[in-house]
């Protein structure tokens, strides 16, 4: 019995030392590090798990024995790109009317799963989602962070804010149709304060404000002021 216990305890102490993540060595024709320095020819990037261990030329960086070698051939390695204006849960179309009228919040979340993977595979490792017609972007962000689905780091604005009849509203349809806006529609200082608090409550990283008319919305001129100065001050105060 003593021998069995000793063997078991030994395995507990040995396992953490043995179970190290493997090293990957990425090779390519050149590397641009984004700092403004000249490109590096014949680079090697050593990665263990999600940590970059070393970057340099083949002459400067030694590849450890047993490392997985990923040879990208004639391609160039870049730092992850950043896109600061994305609608990850949307689809190309007429500015959103069709999607808002025909689809549920579930559709938006599934669009987000597909678009997140496409975005990451296109080289973008960080994005700012500047508005969703639901809270689906929060679900996409959280599932990426939990490792459930692939995608970039996402900062979400959830639904955003807009005035009645403004850039974020659905305009030009029959008044007998109770149509939701693309964003959360809020008018007046009290309503915008409450809307900001609600969006923060449900997980917003930032607050999207459609303060003027937009390009794709019906019935408003690009650049026309929509939110008043007092309303904008209230939004900023709450967001801070």
N, C-alpha and C positions, 0 to 999 in steps of 0.2 A: 504494500500500500504506500509506503514511504517513497519508493522508487517512482511510482505512478505520479504522485503529487509533485515530486521534484521535476520530472519531465514536463509536466503541465506548466509549472511556474516558469521554467526556462523558456518555453515557447512564448509566453506572454512578454518576456523581456526581449527576445530575439526578433519577433515579428515587426515592430516598428522600424527597426534598423534595415531589415531586408526589403520591406514594402515601400520602396521609393519609386516615384513616377519616372518613366523612361525619358530619356533626352532625345529630342528631334533636332536634326541639323538641316536647315533650309539653305539650299544653294540656288543661285540665279546668275543672270548675266551682269546685273548691276543693282545697286540699292540707292535710293534717295531718302535721306533721313528727315527731311522737312525743316532742317535748321538753316538752310541756305548754303551748307557746305557742298563741295563738289560731289557728284555721284561716286559711289564706291564700285569699282569693277571687281567681278568674281567674288562677291561677298559670301559670308557664312553667317547665319543667325542661329544661335543655339537656344532652344526653348525646352524648359522642363515644366510640364503642366501648363499653367497660365502665366509663367514667369519667363521673360526674356533674360537669359543668362549672359549672353555675349553677342556682340555684333562687330564684325571686322572683315578684313580680307582673308582669303584662304591662307596667306602667309602668316597672318597674325593670330588666327583662331584655330585651335586644335580640336578636331572632332573626337569626342570620347569613344572608347571601344564599346561596341554594342549599340551605338546611337542609331536611330532610324534616320536615314538620309532621304530628304525630299528634294529632288532635283527639278527646278522649274525651268531649266533650259535657257532659252533666250529672253525670258520675261524679266521685268523689273519689279523689285520689292519696294513698296511704299508704306508709310505709316497709314493707319486706318483713317479714312476720310470722314468728315463731319458734315451733315446736312441739317441746317437750322430751320428749314420750312418743309415739313412733310405732313401728309394726311394718310397715316399708315392704314387706317380702317376704310379708306375710300377706294373708289374705282374711277378710271377716266370716264368722262361723260359730259353732261350738260351743266356742270357746276354744282350738281348734287340733288336737283329736284327729283330726277328719276329714282335715284337710290333711296332718298328719304321717303318717297311715296310707295315704293314697291318692296323694300327690304326691312327686316327687323334688326334689332341690335345684335342678334346672333350672327346675321350675315356680316355685319361690320367686323365683329371679332374674328370671324373666319378669314375674311379678306386680310385682316391684320396679320394673322399667322402666316399666310402665303407671302404677303408683301414684306414682312420682316425677314424671312429667309432670303427672298430675292435681294433685298437691300444689303444684307450682310454679304451675300455672295458677289455683290457688285463692288465691294470694297469699303462700304460705309460701316464703321464700327460704333458711331455715336450719331443719334438723330434727335431732333426736337420735334415732337408731334404737335403741331399748332392747331389743334381742334379736331374733335370727332363728334358725330351726331349722337353719340351715346358715351357710356363709360367703358366701351370696349377696349380703348387704348390702354386703360389701367390693367385690364386682364392680360393683354398681350405683354406689357412691360413686366408684370409680376411673374408670368409663366416663363419669360426669358430669364429673369433674375433667378428663378428657382431651378433653371436647367431643364425645364420640361420641353421647350421648343427652342430652335436656334433663332438668333436675331441679334441686332446691335443693342448697345446700351441706349435706352429710350428715356427722354424727359417728356412728360405728357402734360398737356393743357386741358385734358378732359374735353368738356363741351365748349368752352369759351363763352364770351359774353357779347350780346348785341341788343340793339333797341328794336321795338316793335316796328316792322316795316323797313328795317335797315338791311345792311349788308349780310347779316347772319340769319335773317328771317326768310321764309319762303313766300314770295310775293307774286302777284299776277294771277292768282287762282280765285275761284269762287269764294265769297265770304261765308258761304254755308259749309265750307270744308274746314274742319278744325285741324289745321296742319301745324306740326311742331317746327320750330326753326332748326337750322343746322346747329346753332349754338343755343345756349340758355338765354331766353329773351327776358331782359330785366330793364325796367324804366324807373328813373328816379333814384335818389341817393339811398333810401332805405332798401329798395329792391336789389341794387347792385351790391350793397354790403352783404346782404343775406346770400346772394348768389355766390360771391367769392367764398364766404364761409362754408357753403355747401360743397363747393368744388374742392376746397382744401380738405374738408371732412372725408371725402371719398377718394382722396389720394392724388390730387393735382400737384405736380412739381412746379408749375408756373400757371399764370392766368393769361389767357388769350383775350384781347379786347379788340373788337371791330369798331374802332372809334370813328371811322369815316366810311363813305361809300366805297364799293369794290368793283373789280373788273367783271366778274361773272354774275353778279346779282342783278335782278331786274328791278327797275324803278328807282335807282339811286345813282347819282353822278359820282364818278371816281374823285376822291379827295374832298367831297362835301362833308362838313362836320356833322356828326350824328350824336355822339355823347357830349353832354355839356362839360364845361371845365369842372363844375362841382361834382358831377358824377365820376369823372376821371380821378379827381383827388380822393374821393371815397374808395374807389377800387384800389388805388395804390396804397392807401393807408391800411386797408384790410389785408392786402397781399403781403405787406411788410410785417 
